[in-house]
C-alpha cells in the first residue's frame, strides 16, 4: 500500500483542482470564495 501513496495524493489533488476549475470556470463566474470571505468578515466584524 505504501508504494501507491503518491498515486493517492495525485488523485486527491486532481479531484480538488477539478472542483476548483468547475466552480471558477463557469461563463457567469463564481462567487464561491467571495461568499466564504464575506461570511468570515461578517463574523469578525465589530459591533
N, C-alpha and C positions, 0 to 999 in steps of 0.2 A: 504493500500500500504506500510505503514511503517514497517509492520511485515515481509515483504519479502525483506528488504534491504540486509540482509546477503546472501540471495539466489542470488540476482543480482550481488553482489560483487564476490561471488564464481564463478558464470558463466562467468563473465568478466575475472577474473583471470585464469579460466580454458581455455578460448579462447587464452589469451596471452601465457600461458605455452604451449598449444598445438601448437601454431605458432612457438614458440622458438624450441620445440622439432622437429617439421617438418623441420625447416631450418637447425638446427645444427646436426641432426642425420642422415644425408644422407651418403651414402657409400663413396662418394668422399670428404665429408667435405664441409664446407661452409666458405665463405669469406664475409658474410653479415656485421658483426660488424667490421671486419677488413677494409672493404671498407668505412664504416662510419668514423672510426677513421682516416683513411688515408685522407679522404676528409676534415675533420676538421683540421688536422695538416697541410695540404696543404694551407688551408685558412689562418691559423695563422702564416705561415712561413714568416720570414722577408726577404725582397728583397734587 
